[in-house]
Amino acid sequence: MALDWLTARPVAHRGLHGNGVSENSLSAAAAAIAANYAIEVDLQLSKDGEVVVFHDDTLDRLTSEQGNVADRTASELKAIKLKDTTDTIPSLHDLLALVGGKVPLVLELKSPWNGDTSLAKKVADILVSYEGPVAAMSFDPDLVIALKNHAPGLPRGIVAERWYLHPHWKFMSFWQKNYLGLLLHILKTKPHFVAYAQFDLPAIAPLIARTLLGMPLLSWTVRIEREREHVSKWVDQIIFEHIRP
């Protein structure tokens, strides 16, 4: 699968946000388009099974509302303003209509880590009618496998880090973390590319995937020039924020 477009330009993490522009907003996507960057965003399901663009499990950090995103319908979420902006929470349909193939899209599928792969199937179905460079990826191998089975022609990637030390990952066992960090699922997921944590590079598994298996390697999230310089010798492209590479 030819993925030259995936690594042709830096990827704006959650869109080109900051300075009053909220992450994962249509304004952030528009800013990235204007700057000719590719766009990475986060996707999850609303209560009524629609795909919305939002990172956190809860509304607390990014809006003036509280509670779980999954407890609100798509129409309810679309009415919620992102904090200190006029933007509201967009749907995947909203994002695709705005981008319209102008720049590449990299869609990260958030996971409940409970075996539910409905998000992958829903996203794949929506993308059937989208004309433009787009790829989907996830930390969760189950979602990547679902993408492989449901939409084998859609470029898919695995997102990973080596050690999973953040408290967010405390639900995982030592063995689960190593299974993910060493990409031991690769024969099941068969990703087309890897997105690996910049703070864990160099690492054996992603470098083997890149050099021996020919998978493009992206690095996230690069926030300062020193990090960009550090990873540049090992990766094909960066997913960035705060800097302007």
C-alpha positions as CSV (number, residue, x, y, z in Angstrom):
1,M,0.0,0.0,0.0
2,A,1.5,3.4,-1.1
3,L,1.4,5.8,1.9
4,D,3.7,8.5,0.7
5,W,1.0,11.0,1.4
6,L,0.9,10.0,5.1
7,T,4.5,11.1,5.6
8,A,4.7,14.0,3.1
9,R,4.0,16.7,5.7
10,P,4.0,17.1,9.5
11,V,0.7,16.1,11.2
12,A,-1.0,18.6,13.5
13,H,-2.0,16.9,16.7
14,R,-5.7,17.4,17.3
15,G,-5.6,20.1,14.6
16,L,-3.5,23.3,14.7
17,H,-4.7,24.5,18.1
18,G,-3.6,27.0,20.7
19,N,-3.9,30.8,21.1
20,G,-7.6,30.6,21.6
21,V,-8.2,27.7,19.2
22,S,-9.4,24.5,20.9
23,E,-8.1,21.1,20.2
24,N,-10.2,18.8,17.9
25,S,-12.3,21.7,16.8
26,L,-13.3,22.7,13.3
27,S,-11.3,25.9,13.8
28,A,-8.2,23.8,14.6
29,A,-8.7,21.8,11.4
30,A,-9.2,25.0,9.3
31,A,-6.0,26.4,10.7
32,A,-4.1,23.2,9.8
33,I,-5.5,23.3,6.3
34,A,-4.4,27.0,5.9
35,A,-0.9,26.0,7.1
36,N,-0.8,23.0,4.8
37,Y,-0.4,20.5,7.6
38,A,-2.0,17.0,7.8
39,I,-4.5,16.7,10.6
40,E,-4.8,14.1,13.4
41,V,-8.0,14.0,15.5
42,D,-9.6,11.8,18.1
43,L,-12.9,10.0,17.5
44,Q,-15.4,8.3,19.8
45,L,-19.1,7.4,19.9
46,S,-22.0,9.4,21.3
47,K,-24.8,7.8,23.2
48,D,-26.8,7.3,20.0
49,G,-23.9,5.7,18.2
50,E,-22.7,8.7,16.1
51,V,-19.0,9.4,15.6
52,V,-17.8,12.7,17.3
53,V,-14.5,14.4,17.3
54,F,-13.3,14.6,21.0
55,H,-10.4,13.3,23.0
56,D,-11.4,12.9,26.6
57,D,-13.8,10.4,28.1
58,T,-15.5,13.3,30.0
59,L,-16.5,16.8,29.1
60,D,-14.9,18.4,32.1
61,R,-11.6,19.6,30.8
62,L,-12.6,21.0,27.4
63,T,-16.1,22.4,28.1
64,S,-18.1,24.0,30.8
65,E,-20.2,20.8,31.1
66,Q,-19.5,17.7,33.2
67,G,-20.0,14.0,32.7
68,N,-19.2,11.3,30.2
69,V,-19.2,12.0,26.5
70,A,-20.8,8.6,25.9
71,D,-23.8,9.7,28.0
72,R,-24.8,12.4,25.5
73,T,-26.4,12.2,22.1
74,A,-24.7,13.6,19.0
75,S,-27.1,16.5,18.9
76,E,-26.5,17.2,22.6
77,L,-22.8,17.2,22.1
78,K,-23.0,19.4,19.0
79,A,-24.7,22.0,21.1
80,I,-21.9,22.2,23.7
81,K,-19.3,24.9,23.2
82,L,-15.7,24.1,23.6
83,K,-14.3,26.2,26.5
84,D,-13.5,29.8,25.8
85,T,-14.4,29.5,22.1
86,T,-17.4,29.7,19.8
87,D,-16.7,26.2,18.4
88,T,-18.8,23.2,19.4
89,I,-18.0,19.5,19.4
90,P,-18.0,18.4,15.8
91,S,-19.1,15.1,14.3
92,L,-16.9,13.2,11.9
93,H,-19.3,14.2,9.1
94,D,-18.7,17.9,10.0
95,L,-14.9,17.3,9.9
96,L,-14.9,15.5,6.6
97,A,-17.1,18.2,5.0
98,L,-14.6,20.9,6.1
99,V,-11.4,19.1,5.1
100,G,-12.8,17.7,1.8
101,G,-9.5,16.1,0.8
102,K,-7.5,19.3,1.0
103,V,-4.9,17.7,3.4
104,P,-4.5,14.2,4.8
105,L,-6.5,13.1,7.8
106,V,-5.3,10.7,10.5
107,L,-8.1,9.5,12.7
108,E,-7.4,8.1,16.1
109,L,-10.1,5.8,17.4
110,K,-10.5,6.0,21.2
111,S,-11.2,2.7,22.9
112,P,-13.3,1.7,25.9
113,W,-10.9,-1.4,26.1
114,N,-13.9,-3.7,26.6
115,G,-13.9,-5.5,23.2
116,D,-16.5,-3.2,21.7
117,T,-15.3,-2.5,18.1
118,S,-18.4,-0.7,16.9
119,L,-16.5,2.6,16.5
120,A,-14.1,1.0,14.0
121,K,-17.0,-0.3,11.9
122,K,-18.9,3.0,12.0
123,V,-15.9,5.0,11.0
124,A,-15.0,2.6,8.1
125,D,-18.6,2.9,6.8
126,I,-18.5,6.7,6.9
127,L,-15.2,6.8,5.1
128,V,-16.5,4.8,2.2
129,S,-17.9,7.9,0.6
130,Y,-15.0,10.2,1.5
131,E,-12.7,11.3,-1.3
132,G,-9.4,12.3,0.2
133,P,-6.3,10.8,1.9
134,V,-7.3,9.4,5.2
135,A,-6.0,6.7,7.6
136,A,-7.4,5.3,10.9
137,M,-5.4,4.2,13.9
138,S,-5.8,3.2,17.6
139,F,-4.0,2.2,20.7
140,D,-6.3,-0.8,20.9
141,P,-5.3,-3.8,18.7
142,D,-9.0,-5.0,18.8
143,L,-10.0,-1.8,16.9
144,V,-7.2,-2.2,14.4
145,I,-8.2,-5.8,13.8
146,A,-11.8,-4.6,13.3
147,L,-10.6,-2.1,10.7
148,K,-8.6,-4.8,8.9
149,N,-11.6,-7.1,8.8
150,H,-14.3,-4.5,8.0
151,A,-12.3,-2.2,5.6
152,P,-9.1,-3.9,4.5
153,G,-8.4,-1.2,2.0
154,L,-8.4,1.6,4.5
155,P,-4.9,2.5,5.7
156,R,-4.7,1.5,9.4
157,G,-2.1,2.1,12.1
158,I,-1.3,1.1,15.6
159,V,-0.5,3.7,18.2
160,A,1.9,2.6,21.0
161,E,4.5,3.5,23.6
162,R,7.0,1.3,25.3
163,W,6.2,1.4,29.0
164,Y,2.7,2.8,29.5
165,L,3.7,4.5,32.8
166,H,1.0,7.2,32.9
167,P,-1.8,6.6,35.5
168,H,-4.2,6.4,32.6
169,W,-2.9,3.0,31.8
170,K,-3.1,1.6,35.4
171,F,-5.8,-0.9,34.4
172,M,-3.3,-2.8,32.3
173,S,-1.1,-5.6,33.6
174,F,2.7,-5.7,33.1
175,W,2.2,-8.4,30.5
176,Q,-0.5,-6.3,28.6
177,K,1.8,-3.3,28.5
178,N,4.6,-5.4,27.1
179,Y,2.3,-7.0,24.6
180,L,1.4,-3.6,23.3
181,G,4.8,-1.9,23.6
182,L,6.6,-4.6,21.8
183,L,3.9,-4.8,19.1
184,L,3.4,-8.5,19.7
185,H,0.0,-8.3,18.1
186,I,1.4,-7.3,14.7
187,L,0.6,-10.6,12.9
188,K,-3.1,-10.1,14.0
189,T,-3.4,-6.4,13.5
190,K,-1.2,-6.2,10.3
191,P,-1.0,-2.4,10.5
192,H,0.2,-0.4,7.5
193,F,2.0,2.1,9.8
194,V,3.0,2.7,13.4
195,A,2.7,5.8,15.5
196,Y,5.0,5.6,18.5
197,A,5.7,7.8,21.5
198,Q,8.6,10.2,20.9
199,F,9.7,9.9,24.5
200,D,10.3,6.1,24.1
201,L,12.4,6.3,20.9
202,P,14.6,4.7,19.9
203,A,12.7,1.4,20.6
204,I,13.3,-2.0,19.1
205,A,9.8,-2.9,18.0
206,P,8.9,0.2,15.9
207,L,12.3,0.3,14.4
208,I,12.0,-3.3,13.3
209,A,8.6,-2.5,11.8
210,R,10.0,0.4,9.9
211,T,13.3,-1.1,8.7
212,L,12.4,-4.8,8.1
213,L,8.7,-4.6,7.4
214,G,8.7,-1.3,5.6
215,M,6.0,0.4,7.7
216,P,6.1,4.2,7.9
217,L,6.9,5.3,11.4
218,L,5.3,8.4,12.9
219,S,6.2,9.9,16.3
220,W,3.8,11.6,18.8
221,T,3.5,14.1,20.3
222,V,6.5,16.3,19.4
223,R,6.1,19.6,21.3
224,I,9.5,21.3,21.2
225,E,12.3,21.5,18.6
226,R,14.7,19.4,20.7
227,E,12.2,16.5,20.5
228,R,11.9,16.9,16.8
229,E,15.6,16.8,16.3
230,H,15.9,13.8,18.6
231,V,13.4,11.6,16.7
232,S,14.2,12.8,13.2
233,K,16.8,10.1,12.6
234,W,14.4,7.3,13.3
235,V,11.0,8.4,12.0
236,D,9.4,9.3,8.7
237,Q,7.2,12.0,10.1
238,I,6.0,13.7,13.3
239,I,2.7,14.4,14.9
240,F,3.2,17.7,16.6
241,E,1.7,20.6,18.6
242,H,3.0,24.0,19.9
243,I,5.8,24.1,17.4
244,R,5.5,25.0,13.7
245,P,7.8,22.5,11.8
